[in-house]
Amino acid sequence: MADILKAVRLLREERLLDWTGGALSVRTGDGPLVTRGGSARAFWELTAEDVILCPPGENPSAARGLRPPIGLEVHHAIYAHFPECGAVLHSHAGSVYLASCLSSGLKDLPPLEPIGEVPVLGRPGAHSDAGAPDARAARAAREGGVLIPELAALAMERGSALRGHGLAFMDHAHGVYVLAKDLAGALTEMARVEAGARLWLAAGRADGGGEAQHA
């Protein structure tokens, strides 16, 4: 419990968490311990009361009036598909959130070594007339379970990598999920992914918008 609260403080200090959402969880033998959802968590100033045990299919903390974070089912699916995973961080940090809206995935960027490519999952395939992701379509895709089935394929392809380093994927138009063996690894990889997203965005501005420049 104390380790989770310390990790949240460090993430907040480094601006790797956003006030609009996110969650940190750790695997235990009884199910994941997860930072709670709700407005009381808006500034990430958490106490032990804000970390709740959420086994799959039940919420034993409901009697205390606490609710789990949005996306808890994704945490459960990650732990089910990735047996090497001991900690999961979902973040709406600024650069990676924007990258999740605009990119087909982060890859071939020096800050991402050794984590490798950060793919986008849960893409609904629906866009607004302006070409930007349709937030309503993205939300409907998540609620319809588009993202979770893709985790099985990602686990088959890259799950064993967790023995050596963390992994990450972006939830389309909804930030990033970072997977690691432990909390320390999750913090390290979150910093790596946010740095990679900043570089990707800077490179896009520097070349005048990439493909648009050569159209």
Protein Blocks (a to p, Z undefined) as FASTA:
>chain_A
ZZmmmmmmmmmmnopacfkbccdddddfkbpcdddedjklmnopacfklpccddehiafk
lmnopacdehklmmmmmmmmmmmbcbdcddfbfklmmmmmmpgbdehifklpcnbpadde
hieoiacfkopacfklmmmmmmnommmmmmmmmmmmmmmmmmmmccddddehiajadddf
blklmmmmmmmmmmmmmmmmmmmmmnonpjmmmZZ
